Amino acid sequence: MTNTSFPHADAPKRAEAVLAQLKAQFGERVSCNESVCEAHSHGEALQVSRMPAAVVFAESTADVSDVLKLCHHHQVPVVAFGAGTSVEGHVTPPEYAISLDLSRMTEVLEVNSADLDCRVQAGLTRQDLNVQLRDTGLFFPVDPGGEATLGGMCATRASGTAAVRYGTMKENVLGLTVVLANGEVIRTGGRVRKSSTGYDLTSLFVGSEGTLGIITEVQLRLHGIPEQLSAAICQFENLHDAVSTAIEIIQMGVPIARVELMDEVQMAASISYSGLTDLQPLTTLFFEFAGAPESVREQVSVTEDIARENNGLRFMWADTADERARLWKARHNAFWAAKAIDPSARVISTDCIVPISRLADLIDGVRQDIAASGLQAAILGHVGDGNFHTLIMTEDSDAGHARALDLDRKIVARALAMGGSCSGEHGVGLGKLEFLETEHGAGALSVMRALKATLDPLNILNPGKLLPEGPVFKG
């Protein structure tokens, strides 16, 4: 891989040259305003921030292609930016980089109701897509929380609360329009549900975090809105009992739509932050059941029996749409609820995943690590697929950050030792780079770097993310 280090010695001159051409072509859609650049200097959670040389607001695939052609020619790095909700430093630019904002690309290009698919521009959010689909009887179910764009969700291979039933972005993306580093536009996949032709380029770009190409359009799989939705919560005095309940629900094959966990630390924070005053600060499972009324009744009955056998307290129901929305909003606001415990504290959000059968062992071990660290931390997550998060709270200082990262490393090491992954949904970005070789092995990383070198030989696309530096596979 060539030119891997940024900035180049003459980076200011390169940035100045490309900026002059961008301003000439895009006019007011190029901004060097300090507040605009600051908003594009970081995502959420990871405390890494760096100002871009400028922000360019794209409105079409042709715009993205033109920007990349110029940046490729001048060897200026480019970082795609959607809503800025990533938590591992994915959108933090290197010095003298262009932040390419796709948030104005919000069109629904086509909806094929009979085939349950649609095509959208990458800057559209899941929430806005579902508003536009509301009269079709269809919806898009992948729900990572927040106002993430669908292009960003593809780039990080997002999942979320509904993944246990509907899968992640990997299972719900049929095809893409991608702009390569040199500005060339390609289309991958299509509208069919399967194909036996060629390399699976769609899967290559989903999860590539903007390092191989910039996604501008997405062909999505849609799903029918369930005939009935019902939500419930059940509280537990023992965290292990709650985790065992979730595991047994999945092992019994209950087609539950969502099963989320928040421990007593997180519940205390969420009760205060989101006004859940009818609940106690106990470990809590949040359930959602979907399907035909008879199917929902059967799911509920089996789930209640399993929870009761694991010492669950009484079920509390949320039958109205407003009440269901209130519960899930509280779940999605968990990070901010934890942050509100001490607004001056720094909150580090971890993310790992293990095979479902190992989840209880992992969380037991993580609780021991938290106690030994002397830090306050909350556990929550999508326990139906073995994925959970730890929100680590520490003083906002270099020493506090180091203590939190030390705890994070211990948590990830436990997950990897159990056959898990360092991230089930947050992705790698900057925050998880150090774990990649342990998880994948040096050989696999060498092949990944070879792919990067082939598609982006000048390394201008989100350099320094996803792949740690190292040898490239030579064949």
C-alpha positions, 0 to 999 in steps of 0.5 A: 500500500502506498502513501499510507501516512497522512498528512503528507509533508505538503498536505496544506498545499494539496488541501489548498489546491483541492479546496480552490477547485471544490469551491469553484465547482460547488460554491456555497456547498463547500464550507470552511466555517469553524462551527460547521467543521467542528460538527464534522470533527468527531462522532459520538462517544469516542473522545477523538476530534480533528477539524477537517480542511473543509466540509462539502455537502453532496446532493447526488452520486455525481457530486460524490464522484466529482469530489473523489476525482479531485481529491484522488488527483491531489491525494487529499484524504476524504471521510464520508459523513452522514449523521455523525452518530458513530461511536468508534471514531469512524468520522474523525478526519485526518489533518487536511482532509475533506469531510464529505457530508451526504446528509442532503441525499435523502430521496426515496428513489423507488419502492417496489411493494410487490417485491418488498424492496426499495432504493434510497439515497444514502443520507436518508434516515431509517425513521424518515424512510419508514414515514414514507413507507407508512401507507404501503404496509411495509417497513425497514426494521434495522434499528440501531437507535438515534438518527443514523443514515442508511448509508452510515448504517451500511458502512458500519454494518449496523444492527440494533434492537430488532436484529434478533428477528430481522437480522442486521444490515448485512441481511437487509441490503440487496445492492449498492451504488458505490463511488470508488476512490478515483471517482468511478461509480459502480453498482453491486447486487440488485433486486433479486434475493439471491444470485450465483454470479461473481464476487459478492461485492455488496457484502464487501462494502457493507461494513467497510467503514468508508475505507473501500468506497463511498456508498451513495445509494442502497437497495433495501429489503423491506418487511411487512408491518406485523399484524400485532405488536405487543411489548412487555418488561420483566424485572429481576433481582439477579442479573444472571437470571435475566441473562439466562431468561434471554438465552433460553428464549432464543434456544427455545426458538421463540420468534421474539422481535426484540429482547433488550437488557438493562442492569440495575445501574443503567435502570437507575439512570434511565428511571431518572433521565426518561421518567420511568417512575413506575419501575424499580432500579433492578435488572430489566428485560424489555420484550417486543412480540410481533406477528398474528394475534395467535402467534403473539399469544403463544410467544408471550405465554412461553416467554412468561413461563421461562421468565418465571422459572428464572425468578422473574418478577411480574410482567408489565405490559405496554400495549399502546403505541405511545407506551411502546415508543416511550420504553424503546426511547428510554432504551435508545437514550441509555447512553445519555442517561448514563452521562447524566449521572455525572455530566462532568464524567467521561462515558466510554461505550464498549461493544462485544459479542459472543455465542449466545451460550457463553453470554451469561459467563461473559457478563458474570466475568465482566461484573467481576472486572468492573468491581475490580476496576473501582469504576462505575459502569452500566451493562445493557444490550441486545442480549437476544443475539449475544451482543451487549455494551458496557458504559464505563463512567470515569473522570474526564482526564487522561488518567480516567480515560486510561483506566476506562480503556484498561477495563475495556481491554479486559472485557474484549479479551474475555469475549475473544477468549470465548469465541466472540468478536470485539464488536457486534455492531459499533464497528472498528473505526479508531477505537477497536484497531488494537483488537483486530489481529487477535480476532482475525489473525495476521494472515486475514488482515494482510488479505484485507490490506491487499483489498484496500490497496487494490481499491484505494492505492493512494489510501485517501478513503478514511485512512487510519480506520478499520485496518491497523498498519501492517504487511500486505498479502503478496500472493 
